[in-house]
Amino acid sequence: MPGTNLTREEAQQRATLLTVDSYEIDLDLSGAQEGGTYRSVTTVRFDVAGSGAASFIDLVAPAVHEVTLNGDALDPAEVFADSRIALPGLLEGRNVLRVVADCAYTNTGEGLHRFVDPVDEQAYLYTQFEVPDARRVFASFEQPDLKATFQFTVKAPTGWTVISNSPTPEPKDSLPNVWTFEPTPRISSYITALIVGPYHSVHSVYEKDGQSVPLGIYCRPSLAEFLDSDAIFEVTRQGFEWFQEKFDYAYPFKKYDQLFVPEFNAGAMENAGAVTIRDQYVFRSKVTDAAYETRAETILHELAHMWFGDLVTMEWWNDLWLNESFATYTSIACQAYAPGSRWPHSWTTFANSMKTWAYRQDQLPSTHPIMAEIRDLDDVLVNFDGITYAKGASVLKQLVAYVGMDEFFKGVQAYFKRHAFGNTRLSDLLGALEETSGRDLSTWSQKWLQTAGINILRPEVETDADGVVTSFAIRQEAPALPAGAKGEPTLRPHRIAIGLYDLDEASGKLVRTERIELDVDGELTAVPQLTGRARPAVFLLNDDDLSYAKVRLDEESLRFVTEHLGDFESSLPRALCWASAWDMTRDAELPTREYLSLVLSGIGKESDIGVVQSLHRQVKLAVELYADPSAREALLTRWTDATLAHLRAAAPASDHQLAWARAFAATARTPEQLDLLDGLLDGTHTIEGLAVDTELRWAFVERLAAVGRFDETEIAGEYERDRTAAGERHAATARAARPTEEAKAEAWASVIDSDKLPNAVQEAVIGGFVQTDQRELLAPYTDKYFEILKSVWDSRSHEIAQQIAIGLYPALQVSQETLTKTDTWLASAQPNAALARLVSESRAGVERALRAQAADAAAQ
């Protein structure tokens, strides 16, 4: 959309000129049930340094009716253009601006999203403002360092609930009802929030040592029967206890609400005191414990943001990592260390999921330093990535090991006290950590936060004829950055542990017999502590996962682990070895067929359900994208046969049984396997303990539709069983998945030729459209994708356009031809930096798949 970008230079100039005091925002949402537009009235009080200066305020709105600056009416036709209202002739000192506009409800998950629940046909609203979308609801100086107080007054239908950052007041008894909220503390515009509609709620309180914080959980009434509020409150209280102790700063807002809202684009959003969370986390069907662990991490991540991000906020988006990396690290640490936590092995999950995301992101041409260079809003919109979240959190984990946990949190405590309700830069945090730890962090910061790329650590082991270690060293490599990436390869200081593992004859388990912690720096680091002792079965570098690096095993350790990976006594070393094997497969060092054999040999012994589910996803991806195409069908058959065998062998009603059922459904292919899915749906087949509930039914239906077994009649019949928003999305996926030219053309047209699909339904259609066993059917859409991409990007909102740019890229067409077409388009279309980044990342996936396929073919 023209004019919606904001450069860092513009933001700096505006921050130098303006100090914002307060907003009063009056919204008339009484017509929300019908949709359309709503009246937005904004009054802003701000101070100006110097008289006669000019600036602007941001607003994305269909119409502006009045602009009054310091009592003078300005002509909207003259001052409102390109989503900005020009503010000429500002007075030195206090200025008052009033803007009256019509703003629009959205169905894209940006601004004020409006959703109608098919169950009760009621409208449900919520705001999503990060990064720059408060301006879709009220006129605002849309940048994080212009903090202010915000007071909302909202008109809404009688019987509805209105939730904001401040405690919900009693509505004024009028038609429509009017809610007038207390002003917030000084916060950034992007963490203000409104959630409006006939929501269901459950309330409690967190109390300790005289502190009392009201707690609320909200969802749509159609999900109320599934809302496990006690479990959610339990995790929330755990977070309050642990964070307040570690941060030594009381929760900074007057209440804490968590609102499970529909069609949410992200996992959750840290609105101050009013966190919005995707309502898929209200589980309608049985899920594994890994899903509960992920939900708990999300809950704790957003709660941590009340301090990291909301109380203290980055000055500009290049320090976004200060928000996201810290929230990620502290949420995992809380799960791992808080007394009574259900998930003390959360670092295993982190190693196996978050860090693999970081490793993948760090090997793309778009790799960037953790502290990224953010030139404008377009840059930050595509920067919520694996580096900002997962690599940053990994590096913080290493920093904690480097300076000590107590010293680390003492620095954090000083940081909060010094900068409460203010804005900061990286130097502010590092200064506090240096004071409490006594360490100079300038070199650490430069090498870890301000450079891109990943290191590889390899052990170099020599032994004598008796198996006694004569020398041990760790070689650090800094591979060349991907083509197109900025920067140079960098060797970094690492704080790591080396684990020595041997097989315990009594238990048959691989147990750690010794652990050595040390600093690794430069190209080669000698480890004299290991010389003169008998060689163990396995040397494991980066044991306990302290550092961020790709790790390789020496030949003897690799040979042993290949046979005994499932025998590690603890889950974390298993996860580290699984992650290393997966990384080697992606890097074309381990052929896909050998990776499949490794997984099949060890997955039956893997007790951690999160690791099992990660392996399911990785094997499917490897076989479908990284295997020699001529061997793909045989490998898929081998994998699917194994999934069915594990499904039948799994303990009835266990998490493993459910996970294997989903894995089996994802690739079921033979007539007998598909008959089983059909029979499980209609009840003619049963597997002891397997509850074929709503969500599992849809998994079966979507697969049967994708292979041509089910058509519109069966899909419509299943939707009749589940006439909910989730059912609508599943039905859209199943329809788009059908293997016919007509179904693909219909799905394509619904996404490309019309902009009417809500964000969540569009995502569901794209997910169904792209089926890995329909490559030939999808091949004609490669050229169509490049024909429409630029116009879609220029005409749709960011979230909608990004879904299309990523989801419809021809990633399954793994060929040099796809690379050539991508390069031709990049050269000719001249996309902006954000779109070029997304397409280049997808291109890199095809390039990687080509290398892996060649490696797998060579291993035949």
KOLTI-469966 format. One line per field, with one value per residue (C-alpha): residue number from 1; z, y, x. Coordinates in steps of 0.02 Angstrom, whole numbers. Layout:
BEGIN
num = [NUM, ...]
pz = [Z, ...]
py = [Y, ...]
px = [X, ...]
END
This chain:
BEGIN
num = [1, 2, 3, 4, 5, 6, 7, 8, 9, 10, 11, 12, 13, 14, 15, 16, 17, 18, 19, 20, 21, 22, 23, 24, 25, 26, 27, 28, 29, 30, 31, 32, 33, 34, 35, 36, 37, 38, 39, 40, 41, 42, 43, 44, 45, 46, 47, 48, 49, 50, 51, 52, 53, 54, 55, 56, 57, 58, 59, 60, 61, 62, 63, 64, 65, 66, 67, 68, 69, 70, 71, 72, 73, 74, 75, 76, 77, 78, 79, 80, 81, 82, 83, 84, 85, 86, 87, 88, 89, 90, 91, 92, 93, 94, 95, 96, 97, 98, 99, 100, 101, 102, 103, 104, 105, 106, 107, 108, 109, 110, 111, 112, 113, 114, 115, 116, 117, 118, 119, 120, 121, 122, 123, 124, 125, 126, 127, 128, 129, 130, 131, 132, 133, 134, 135, 136, 137, 138, 139, 140, 141, 142, 143, 144, 145, 146, 147, 148, 149, 150, 151, 152, 153, 154, 155, 156, 157, 158, 159, 160, 161, 162, 163, 164, 165, 166, 167, 168, 169, 170, 171, 172, 173, 174, 175, 176, 177, 178, 179, 180, 181, 182, 183, 184, 185, 186, 187, 188, 189, 190, 191, 192, 193, 194, 195, 196, 197, 198, 199, 200, 201, 202, 203, 204, 205, 206, 207, 208, 209, 210, 211, 212, 213, 214, 215, 216, 217, 218, 219, 220, 221, 222, 223, 224, 225, 226, 227, 228, 229, 230, 231, 232, 233, 234, 235, 236, 237, 238, 239, 240, 241, 242, 243, 244, 245, 246, 247, 248, 249, 250, 251, 252, 253, 254, 255, 256, 257, 258, 259, 260, 261, 262, 263, 264, 265, 266, 267, 268, 269, 270, 271, 272, 273, 274, 275, 276, 277, 278, 279, 280, 281, 282, 283, 284, 285, 286, 287, 288, 289, 290, 291, 292, 293, 294, 295, 296, 297, 298, 299, 300, 301, 302, 303, 304, 305, 306, 307, 308, 309, 310, 311, 312, 313, 314, 315, 316, 317, 318, 319, 320, 321, 322, 323, 324, 325, 326, 327, 328, 329, 330, 331, 332, 333, 334, 335, 336, 337, 338, 339, 340, 341, 342, 343, 344, 345, 346, 347, 348, 349, 350, 351, 352, 353, 354, 355, 356, 357, 358, 359, 360, 361, 362, 363, 364, 365, 366, 367, 368, 369, 370, 371, 372, 373, 374, 375, 376, 377, 378, 379, 380, 381, 382, 383, 384, 385, 386, 387, 388, 389, 390, 391, 392, 393, 394, 395, 396, 397, 398, 399, 400, 401, 402, 403, 404, 405, 406, 407, 408, 409, 410, 411, 412, 413, 414, 415, 416, 417, 418, 419, 420, 421, 422, 423, 424, 425, 426, 427, 428, 429, 430, 431, 432, 433, 434, 435, 436, 437, 438, 439, 440, 441, 442, 443, 444, 445, 446, 447, 448, 449, 450, 451, 452, 453, 454, 455, 456, 457, 458, 459, 460, 461, 462, 463, 464, 465, 466, 467, 468, 469, 470, 471, 472, 473, 474, 475, 476, 477, 478, 479, 480, 481, 482, 483, 484, 485, 486, 487, 488, 489, 490, 491, 492, 493, 494, 495, 496, 497, 498, 499, 500, 501, 502, 503, 504, 505, 506, 507, 508, 509, 510, 511, 512, 513, 514, 515, 516, 517, 518, 519, 520, 521, 522, 523, 524, 525, 526, 527, 528, 529, 530, 531, 532, 533, 534, 535, 536, 537, 538, 539, 540, 541, 542, 543, 544, 545, 546, 547, 548, 549, 550, 551, 552, 553, 554, 555, 556, 557, 558, 559, 560, 561, 562, 563, 564, 565, 566, 567, 568, 569, 570, 571, 572, 573, 574, 575, 576, 577, 578, 579, 580, 581, 582, 583, 584, 585, 586, 587, 588, 589, 590, 591, 592, 593, 594, 595, 596, 597, 598, 599, 600, 601, 602, 603, 604, 605, 606, 607, 608, 609, 610, 611, 612, 613, 614, 615, 616, 617, 618, 619, 620, 621, 622, 623, 624, 625, 626, 627, 628, 629, 630, 631, 632, 633, 634, 635, 636, 637, 638, 639, 640, 641, 642, 643, 644, 645, 646, 647, 648, 649, 650, 651, 652, 653, 654, 655, 656, 657, 658, 659, 660, 661, 662, 663, 664, 665, 666, 667, 668, 669, 670, 671, 672, 673, 674, 675, 676, 677, 678, 679, 680, 681, 682, 683, 684, 685, 686, 687, 688, 689, 690, 691, 692, 693, 694, 695, 696, 697, 698, 699, 700, 701, 702, 703, 704, 705, 706, 707, 708, 709, 710, 711, 712, 713, 714, 715, 716, 717, 718, 719, 720, 721, 722, 723, 724, 725, 726, 727, 728, 729, 730, 731, 732, 733, 734, 735, 736, 737, 738, 739, 740, 741, 742, 743, 744, 745, 746, 747, 748, 749, 750, 751, 752, 753, 754, 755, 756, 757, 758, 759, 760, 761, 762, 763, 764, 765, 766, 767, 768, 769, 770, 771, 772, 773, 774, 775, 776, 777, 778, 779, 780, 781, 782, 783, 784, 785, 786, 787, 788, 789, 790, 791, 792, 793, 794, 795, 796, 797, 798, 799, 800, 801, 802, 803, 804, 805, 806, 807, 808, 809, 810, 811, 812, 813, 814, 815, 816, 817, 818, 819, 820, 821, 822, 823, 824, 825, 826, 827, 828, 829, 830, 831, 832, 833, 834, 835, 836, 837, 838, 839, 840, 841, 842, 843, 844, 845, 846, 847, 848, 849, 850, 851, 852, 853, 854, 855, 856, 857, 858, 859, 860]
pz = [0, -51, 89, 229, 248, 378, 372, 522, 477, 475, 644, 718, 653, 725, 894, 903, 871, 970, 1146, 1152, 1312, 1289, 1172, 1198, 1075, 1051, 944, 893, 868, 889, 709, 724, 700, 525, 483, 362, 443, 612, 677, 757, 850, 913, 1021, 1043, 1157, 1118, 1143, 1006, 1017, 919, 834, 653, 628, 527, 555, 520, 608, 536, 489, 373, 345, 204, 250, 359, 405, 522, 566, 700, 754, 902, 870, 684, 558, 422, 258, 256, 67, 80, 231, 219, 88, 79, 252, 334, 399, 376, 529, 472, 580, 747, 903, 1021, 1177, 1193, 1038, 1028, 876, 846, 702, 654, 530, 467, 493, 423, 503, 425, 392, 375, 559, 550, 637, 704, 644, 631, 633, 631, 719, 613, 773, 849, 703, 822, 778, 877, 865, 919, 876, 814, 802, 789, 691, 621, 629, 772, 634, 556, 710, 769, 717, 799, 794, 745, 814, 976, 1055, 1056, 1209, 1284, 1391, 1301, 1357, 1259, 1255, 1161, 1107, 1080, 1076, 1239, 1311, 1234, 1329, 1298, 1357, 1343, 1427, 1580, 1690, 1612, 1689, 1712, 1550, 1546, 1543, 1372, 1200, 1141, 1299, 1325, 1409, 1466, 1520, 1633, 1545, 1526, 1590, 1460, 1329, 1142, 1022, 955, 1123, 1150, 1123, 1113, 1113, 1089, 1074, 1171, 1235, 1369, 1518, 1673, 1811, 1951, 2041, 2074, 2254, 2349, 2486, 2475, 2285, 2198, 2008, 1929, 1797, 1656, 1517, 1370, 1218, 1107, 1187, 1052, 1124, 1308, 1335, 1283, 1384, 1515, 1616, 1771, 1671, 1592, 1760, 1832, 1699, 1717, 1905, 1880, 1766, 1889, 2028, 1929, 1829, 1976, 2076, 1933, 1873, 2049, 1977, 2014, 1870, 1799, 1748, 1842, 1777, 1662, 1535, 1407, 1260, 1140, 978, 804, 643, 729, 615, 746, 904, 1020, 1049, 1205, 1220, 1392, 1514, 1372, 1282, 1126, 1085, 934, 985, 910, 1082, 1151, 1104, 1034, 1023, 1104, 1077, 1138, 1287, 1163, 1115, 1297, 1318, 1165, 1229, 1399, 1316, 1220, 1379, 1470, 1320, 1317, 1505, 1497, 1370, 1504, 1562, 1403, 1273, 1367, 1524, 1433, 1244, 1106, 1034, 854, 773, 747, 930, 908, 972, 1143, 1150, 1065, 1110, 1294, 1299, 1214, 1327, 1488, 1443, 1410, 1567, 1670, 1606, 1642, 1814, 1898, 2045, 1999, 1812, 1705, 1575, 1659, 1495, 1396, 1335, 1241, 1147, 1119, 1046, 933, 868, 900, 863, 704, 648, 688, 597, 442, 445, 471, 312, 199, 88, 201, 355, 461, 628, 782, 798, 622, 518, 502, 376, 374, 417, 264, 338, 509, 441, 372, 516, 643, 601, 670, 703, 800, 908, 913, 874, 990, 1130, 1097, 1110, 1271, 1341, 1303, 1380, 1540, 1541, 1507, 1644, 1765, 1791, 1951, 1874, 1717, 1810, 1923, 1764, 1701, 1867, 1855, 1674, 1720, 1865, 1763, 1608, 1669, 1546, 1436, 1277, 1260, 1143, 1150, 1240, 1387, 1420, 1391, 1509, 1647, 1618, 1618, 1785, 1870, 1789, 1785, 1607, 1455, 1332, 1186, 1092, 1132, 1070, 911, 862, 917, 896, 754, 632, 532, 499, 595, 655, 647, 791, 755, 876, 824, 924, 922, 1021, 1040, 1010, 1181, 1150, 1263, 1205, 1155, 1095, 1087, 1006, 944, 770, 735, 558, 489, 324, 188, 203, 73, -93, -76, 113, 187, 298, 318, 401, 584, 712, 881, 1065, 1126, 1301, 1282, 1376, 1314, 1370, 1382, 1361, 1383, 1373, 1542, 1529, 1664, 1594, 1412, 1418, 1358, 1514, 1539, 1636, 1636, 1584, 1546, 1522, 1434, 1320, 1137, 1034, 870, 741, 856, 1043, 1131, 1272, 1375, 1511, 1398, 1359, 1448, 1480, 1396, 1250, 1288, 1164, 1121, 1133, 1122, 1091, 1154, 1279, 1375, 1220, 1295, 1132, 960, 833, 715, 795, 712, 789, 763, 659, 804, 899, 742, 709, 887, 890, 726, 812, 984, 963, 1050, 1198, 1275, 1453, 1444, 1314, 1280, 1211, 1103, 1038, 1001, 901, 809, 767, 705, 593, 523, 491, 401, 291, 247, 211, 93, 208, 254, 113, 143, 133, 273, 376, 357, 413, 563, 615, 593, 698, 845, 847, 930, 1085, 1087, 1237, 1213, 1114, 1051, 976, 899, 815, 752, 676, 591, 508, 462, 385, 279, 219, 185, 85, -14, -52, -19, -84, -258, -355, -427, -251, -173, -190, -118, 31, 60, 57, 182, 295, 284, 321, 475, 534, 526, 619, 757, 763, 792, 921, 1021, 1192, 1178, 1206, 1222, 1150, 1041, 969, 921, 846, 743, 683, 616, 538, 454, 387, 313, 187, 177, -4, -40, -64, 98, 196, 126, 165, 344, 353, 278, 398, 549, 494, 473, 620, 523, 582, 756, 839, 1025, 1120, 966, 983, 807, 866, 770, 727, 688, 576, 476, 458, 380, 271, 204, 155, 73, -24, -80, -155, -241, -126, -58, -159, -121, -55, 80, 123, 140, 246, 365, 375, 426, 575, 620, 568, 658, 604, 619, 517, 383, 372, 364, 228, 128, 143, 89, -62, -119, -95, -220, -363, -509, -625, -580, -393, -414, -529, -405, -258, -355, -410, -233, -172, -321, -414, -258, -96, 2, 93, 276, 323, 407, 266, 135, 233, 237, 49, 12, 129, 34, -138, -113, -103, -117, -220, -348, -427, -607, -573, -492, -623, -731, -583, -579, -720, -651, -483, -558, -666, -520, -377, -398, -419, -269, -161, -213, -190, -36, 147, 211, 300, 153, 24, 127, 140, -50, -83, 30, 17, -172, -220, -326, -191, -248, -423, -375, -534, -612, -715, -558, -503, -674, -675, -501, -549, -706, -606, -472, -606, -706, -577, -464, -306, -148, -19, 84, -62, -137, 30, 40, -139, -117, 40, -55, -197, -74, -20, -198, -216, -54, -109, -273, -179, -59, -201, -287, -127, -104, -285, -265, -114, -211]
py = [0, 168, 280, 154, 132, 228, 244, 242, 417, 483, 404, 478, 651, 640, 577, 722, 845, 771, 711, 630, 648, 565, 494, 496, 376, 364, 219, 186, -2, -12, -72, -209, -348, -282, -237, -103, 50, 132, 309, 341, 503, 532, 675, 681, 797, 816, 937, 1008, 1066, 1229, 1328, 1324, 1146, 1019, 835, 703, 575, 405, 344, 208, 247, 251, 428, 573, 697, 821, 871, 1005, 1063, 1182, 1237, 1269, 1161, 1087, 1027, 836, 838, 938, 860, 676, 575, 412, 357, 513, 673, 820, 932, 1102, 1252, 1162, 1269, 1261, 1170, 1092, 1049, 967, 870, 800, 681, 614, 471, 318, 164, -9, -178, -305, -491, -501, -507, -329, -177, -215, -391, -441, -623, -697, -865, -985, -1070, -920, -797, -665, -546, -552, -415, -398, -284, -334, -185, -250, -184, -31, -62, 44, 175, 68, 105, 279, 416, 382, 422, 243, 208, 122, 264, 390, 318, 397, 359, 292, 313, 217, 254, 122, 108, -72, -173, -211, -379, -376, -369, -241, -278, -163, -134, -54, -144, -156, -27, -45, 14, 169, 113, 179, 111, 66, 37, 149, 89, 223, 150, 228, 292, 166, 193, 261, 125, 109, 115, -61, -144, -57, -170, -188, -353, -334, -455, -577, -671, -806, -775, -858, -756, -783, -686, -699, -657, -656, -549, -419, -412, -448, -456, -497, -635, -667, -796, -766, -863, -875, -965, -1100, -1150, -1132, -1319, -1351, -1210, -1289, -1130, -1215, -1275, -1104, -1014, -1139, -1098, -912, -915, -1013, -872, -735, -822, -856, -694, -578, -665, -666, -490, -416, -302, -323, -355, -179, -172, -175, -341, -484, -550, -686, -688, -834, -753, -819, -809, -746, -733, -768, -873, -730, -544, -458, -317, -241, -329, -398, -537, -606, -790, -894, -994, -1155, -1166, -1206, -1388, -1461, -1637, -1744, -1678, -1739, -1666, -1578, -1466, -1421, -1384, -1271, -1180, -1157, -1086, -964, -911, -884, -797, -666, -645, -614, -477, -378, -334, -364, -258, -177, -105, -75, -59, -52, 120, 58, -109, -155, -205, -312, -456, -371, -411, -579, -665, -623, -676, -840, -876, -834, -932, -1090, -1060, -1040, -1207, -1288, -1216, -1158, -1269, -1390, -1362, -1499, -1476, -1480, -1549, -1395, -1368, -1532, -1460, -1299, -1393, -1498, -1366, -1184, -1209, -1306, -1158, -1043, -1152, -1156, -967, -932, -1025, -927, -783, -669, -713, -561, -516, -540, -353, -323, -167, -112, 29, 42, -45, -158, -230, -267, -345, -492, -497, -596, -746, -888, -773, -642, -772, -935, -886, -738, -849, -976, -841, -778, -954, -954, -781, -847, -989, -863, -735, -846, -852, -750, -612, -614, -586, -454, -360, -382, -317, -160, -138, -141, -22, 100, 104, 67, 133, 197, 146, 68, 14, -137, -37, -6, -191, -236, -98, -168, -345, -286, -199, -353, -485, -390, -452, -345, -395, -284, -424, -548, -425, -384, -565, -636, -497, -396, -532, -661, -845, -1004, -1099, -1285, -1372, -1537, -1646, -1701, -1857, -1963, -2124, -2253, -2439, -2464, -2336, -2204, -2025, -1949, -1782, -1696, -1530, -1439, -1365, -1218, -1178, -1024, -1077, -948, -853, -896, -806, -637, -627, -477, -493, -607, -778, -757, -869, -838, -873, -1019, -1079, -1266, -1430, -1594, -1748, -1919, -2062, -2250, -2393, -2454, -2643, -2664, -2543, -2543, -2352, -2228, -2131, -1980, -2027, -1856, -1677, -1543, -1360, -1241, -1091, -1122, -982, -969, -1105, -1241, -1262, -1399, -1494, -1565, -1625, -1771, -1838, -1993, -2070, -2213, -2160, -2168, -2234, -2056, -1882, -1757, -1576, -1439, -1558, -1472, -1363, -1211, -1132, -1097, -1199, -1345, -1495, -1646, -1811, -1894, -2055, -2177, -2079, -2064, -2250, -2289, -2161, -2227, -2393, -2327, -2154, -2208, -2274, -2108, -2105, -1921, -1834, -1684, -1778, -1880, -1720, -1647, -1801, -1803, -1619, -1650, -1792, -1683, -1541, -1658, -1716, -1537, -1501, -1652, -1734, -1876, -1953, -1952, -2142, -2155, -2025, -2126, -2284, -2191, -2129, -2298, -2380, -2261, -2179, -2327, -2294, -2107, -2065, -1876, -1851, -1680, -1756, -1896, -1773, -1669, -1825, -1863, -1692, -1701, -1874, -1826, -1669, -1761, -1901, -1784, -1648, -1714, -1892, -1945, -1928, -2102, -2174, -2063, -2181, -2329, -2224, -2157, -2334, -2388, -2241, -2263, -2449, -2405, -2274, -2403, -2532, -2406, -2352, -2531, -2562, -2401, -2407, -2381, -2201, -2141, -1983, -2091, -2181, -2016, -1949, -2107, -2100, -1926, -1975, -2124, -2019, -1892, -2016, -2162, -2218, -2399, -2453, -2552, -2404, -2287, -2417, -2412, -2223, -2237, -2376, -2278, -2136, -2239, -2353, -2515, -2519, -2480, -2474, -2501, -2338, -2226, -2095, -2037, -1868, -1709, -1652, -1827, -1856, -1702, -1765, -1924, -1831, -1712, -1857, -1953, -1796, -1769, -1944, -1932, -2048, -1909, -1773, -1634, -1752, -1826, -1659, -1574, -1718, -1698, -1511, -1547, -1641, -1492, -1330, -1221, -1100, -1239, -1353, -1220, -1208, -1397, -1411, -1275, -1370, -1534, -1454, -1372, -1536, -1635, -1699, -1624, -1478, -1406, -1410, -1325, -1191, -1156, -1143, -1031, -915, -899, -837, -737, -672, -614, -529, -587, -737, -705, -733, -901, -972, -913, -1000, -1159, -1153, -1129, -1273, -1387, -1326, -1375, -1565, -1651, -1796, -1679, -1605, -1631, -1558, -1404, -1377, -1255, -1139, -1097, -971, -909, -874, -760, -674, -621, -601, -417, -357, -460, -387, -210, -227, -337, -308, -370, -526, -581, -547, -636, -792, -796, -755, -895, -1023, -1026, -1019, -1176, -1257, -1431, -1402, -1444, -1407, -1290, -1223, -1160, -1073, -992, -931, -860, -769, -700, -634, -557, -466, -405, -370, -268, -308, -209, -278, -368, -465, -500, -574, -692, -754, -774, -878, -993, -1006, -1059, -1203, -1269, -1250, -1346, -1483, -1504, -1530, -1654, -1751, -1765, -1829, -1958, -2016, -2035, -2149, -2272]
px = [0, 81, 136, 123, 310, 411, 599, 712, 773, 595, 562, 720, 677, 502, 565, 688, 547, 402, 364, 193, 92, -77, -208, -395, -476, -664, -725, -905, -915, -1103, -1120, -989, -1116, -1150, -969, -911, -831, -836, -809, -640, -605, -428, -366, -176, -79, 105, 247, 357, 537, 540, 402, 349, 407, 308, 280, 149, 39, -4, -178, -241, -425, -554, -606, -551, -687, -603, -425, -409, -237, -227, -406, -381, -474, -365, -438, -427, -417, -257, -170, -221, -127, -30, -88, -17, -91, 26, 46, 112, 152, 170, 184, 330, 274, 101, -1, -172, -231, -406, -441, -613, -609, -700, -592, -623, -645, -526, -526, -336, -285, -217, -291, -466, -506, -689, -744, -919, -933, -1036, -1098, -1188, -1174, -1106, -964, -801, -671, -490, -345, -174, -57, 121, 214, 124, -64, -131, -145, -284, -391, -339, -220, -53, 131, 170, 343, 395, 493, 350, 266, 111, -41, -194, -374, -507, -693, -791, -972, -1025, -1187, -1273, -1223, -1050, -887, -750, -573, -423, -256, -336, -462, -635, -753, -940, -1020, -1126, -1307, -1355, -1396, -1269, -1168, -1016, -855, -732, -564, -435, -279, -140, 37, 158, 170, 202, 55, 85, 45, -122, -272, -460, -554, -741, -886, -995, -843, -851, -736, -664, -583, -458, -323, -136, -98, 66, 140, 2, 6, -159, -172, -341, -326, -447, -461, -577, -636, -789, -937, -927, -757, -803, -830, -650, -570, -457, -440, -367, -216, -192, -203, -78, 53, 16, 43, 204, 263, 214, 310, 469, 479, 447, 583, 709, 669, 648, 515, 330, 212, 192, 7, -158, -227, -181, -305, -271, -391, -402, -458, -503, -404, -246, -94, 39, 50, 8, 35, 100, -27, 1, -115, -223, -129, -212, -177, -229, -382, -314, -232, -405, -392, -554, -483, -350, -174, -6, 86, 200, 53, 24, 209, 206, 53, 134, 290, 181, 90, 255, 334, 196, 199, 387, 351, 260, 436, 540, 452, 308, 388, 553, 539, 668, 695, 684, 651, 835, 831, 675, 781, 785, 599, 588, 751, 733, 551, 597, 746, 657, 500, 601, 706, 548, 483, 650, 686, 525, 476, 338, 351, 274, 411, 582, 654, 603, 781, 761, 614, 710, 859, 750, 631, 679, 864, 833, 727, 873, 999, 889, 861, 1046, 1092, 975, 1033, 931, 1033, 1070, 1146, 1037, 1044, 980, 993, 811, 796, 607, 445, 458, 618, 545, 385, 485, 609, 505, 612, 717, 865, 767, 682, 780, 959, 945, 879, 1018, 1149, 1072, 1080, 1265, 1285, 1205, 1332, 1470, 1429, 1332, 1143, 1142, 1248, 1142, 980, 1058, 1099, 922, 855, 961, 904, 719, 738, 841, 729, 552, 421, 561, 651, 823, 961, 1075, 1208, 1091, 1070, 1252, 1306, 1197, 1263, 1444, 1417, 1347, 1458, 1622, 1651, 1689, 1554, 1607, 1697, 1559, 1428, 1521, 1548, 1381, 1254, 1325, 1381, 1284, 1310, 1341, 1494, 1531, 1620, 1709, 1808, 1982, 2028, 2184, 2205, 2343, 2328, 2250, 2112, 2190, 2165, 2331, 2261, 2092, 2051, 1897, 1906, 1793, 1741, 1655, 1575, 1553, 1390, 1257, 1266, 1185, 1206, 1295, 1447, 1597, 1618, 1662, 1746, 1665, 1696, 1591, 1555, 1521, 1520, 1592, 1497, 1581, 1457, 1472, 1349, 1294, 1288, 1157, 1028, 1079, 1077, 1207, 1251, 1362, 1516, 1599, 1566, 1696, 1646, 1764, 1783, 1815, 1890, 1982, 2009, 2078, 2055, 2155, 2070, 2215, 2096, 2047, 2221, 2282, 2111, 2020, 1913, 1724, 1597, 1539, 1613, 1470, 1518, 1402, 1324, 1184, 1165, 1250, 1308, 1239, 1336, 1318, 1401, 1479, 1533, 1701, 1697, 1694, 1561, 1454, 1467, 1414, 1273, 1204, 1173, 1126, 1049, 890, 989, 1042, 977, 931, 823, 935, 1088, 968, 891, 1063, 1111, 945, 968, 1145, 1086, 947, 1067, 1186, 1041, 995, 1178, 1189, 1318, 1200, 1096, 909, 899, 1028, 937, 777, 869, 940, 768, 687, 823, 804, 634, 551, 658, 625, 518, 505, 345, 399, 556, 454, 337, 484, 560, 394, 395, 578, 571, 420, 507, 670, 590, 479, 607, 783, 773, 827, 662, 683, 690, 557, 410, 506, 564, 389, 321, 453, 411, 223, 236, 339, 212, 73, 176, 216, 33, -23, 115, 92, 14, -175, -232, -51, 23, 135, -17, -97, 65, 90, -91, -62, 104, 22, -122, 0, 74, -51, -44, -89, -271, -261, -193, -325, -460, -400, -420, -593, -638, -576, -689, -848, -814, -792, -611, -547, -377, -383, -369, -369, -506, -548, -610, -646, -471, -407, -558, -511, -332, -401, -526, -393, -281, -423, -470, -290, -278, -447, -545, -656, -742, -866, -1000, -888, -807, -977, -1037, -891, -921, -1100, -1029, -919, -1003, -876, -741, -613, -724, -739, -549, -526, -658, -571, -406, -487, -572, -410, -315, -418, -308, -405, -371, -541, -507, -338, -409, -550, -429, -309, -449, -517, -347, -283, -435, -527, -476, -628, -555, -514, -332, -360, -467, -342, -203, -308, -339, -154, -111, -229, -177, 5, 14, 182, 115, 34, 190, 135, -36, 42, 179, 78, 59, 244, 227, 61, 143, 273, 143, 34, 158, 205, 26, -31, 108, 65, -123, -149, -111, 57, -7, -115, 21, 154, 45, 34, 217, 279, 139, 118, 302, 337, 445, 396, 463, 642, 738, 862, 718, 632, 792, 810, 631, 652, 812, 731, 583, 694, 794, 645, 510, 624, 525, 551, 673, 540, 466, 637, 689, 541, 564, 752, 724, 606, 730, 864, 752, 746, 934, 963, 843, 938, 1102, 1022, 942, 1109, 1190, 1053, 1068, 1256, 1229, 1121]
END
